[in-house]
Amino acid sequence: MHYDAWGFWGMHFFWWLFWIAAIVALFSLFTLVPRGRRRETPLEVLRRRYAAGEISSEEYDERKKKLDDDVRLRE
């Protein structure tokens, strides 16, 4: 049986392209598309670190005062 070279390899080539495109599309869907996560504000980070015990009360108060001063300067 004789295969037409373009018919056999042409369809085979397009299937490879299809699967490569499908894999790239799935990869980008799961890695490049943001999942609705928002960034924490500096005050939220400070509160989280204080609640976790990473910083002391004095350090929390000092940093919170600096953040509040920055907010007032921007207004």
Stockholm file with secondary structure:
# STOCKHOLM 1.0

chainA/1-75         MHYDAWGFWGMHFFWWLFWIAAIVALFSLFTLVPRGRRRETPLEVLRRRYAAGEISSEEYDERKKKLDDDVRLRE
#=GR chainA/1-75 SS CCCCHHHHHHHHHHHHHHHHHHHHHHHHHHHTSCCSCCCCCHHHHHHHHHHTTSSCHHHHHHHHHHHHHHHHHHC
#=GC SS_cons        CCCCHHHHHHHHHHHHHHHHHHHHHHHHHHHTSCCSCCCCCHHHHHHHHHHTTSSCHHHHHHHHHHHHHHHHHHC
//
